[in-house]
Amino acid sequence: MALRARVFRGLVKEVEEDINKFLSSQDVRLLHMAQSESGDHVSVTLIFDDPEALPESGL
């Protein structure tokens, strides 16, 4: 299992579009999502399993 994280920041509509593009173009299993807001901006962190990534140890 290769865990990865990706953070999206910006206006709500922009972040929504970026997340949709990312999820539609990647073969990942989403494990956790966290969101924080500040004014009209939002930050969304996705933690996911990337089955295509090779383990660094080579095992």
ABEGO torsion letter per residue (X at the ends): XBBBBBBBBEBAAAAAAAAAAAAAABBBBBABBBBBBBEABBBBBBBBBBAABBBAAGX
